[in-house]
Amino acid sequence: MSRLQIEFRRLFVATEAASTDAAITASDLADSEGRVRALVLELARPADWQQLADVWKGVQTELDLPAPAIAVNGTDGMQLWFSMAMPLDAAPAHAFLDALRLRYLAAVKPDRVSLLAGAGSIGEAAVIGL
């Protein structure tokens, strides 16, 4: 396993697959009760780093959270991946992301922002190759 695979499993995978060499699928991002450790905020069409950087900086300086991971989705957007220490139910996880959107991206059209919190919302493309 590569270091990227090891760290991805450590930070985001909520199932027993975190400790195996098996390929990660989107269903591994939620535990048996549907709780998640990976929350993703995506800005697309077109992606604008400065706007997303405001979120990245804000969660660290204003909320005292660790820096979220930064990813490019490969098509038209950039993502911030938040890792939770303990799995959260999808509803409060989604509410947290929506609060971030309202606080830091209120001027951005809602159809440019995706909030992904839950195994059904984080697609297979997010974990291909890991």
Secondary structure, DSSP 8 states (H G I E B T S, - for coil): --HHHHHHHHHH--SGGGGSSS---GGGGB-TTS-EEEEEEEEESS--HHHHHHHHHHHHHTS-----EEEE-SSSEEEEEEEEEEEE-HHHHHHHHHHHHHHH-TTS-GGGEEEE-STTTS-GGGTTT-
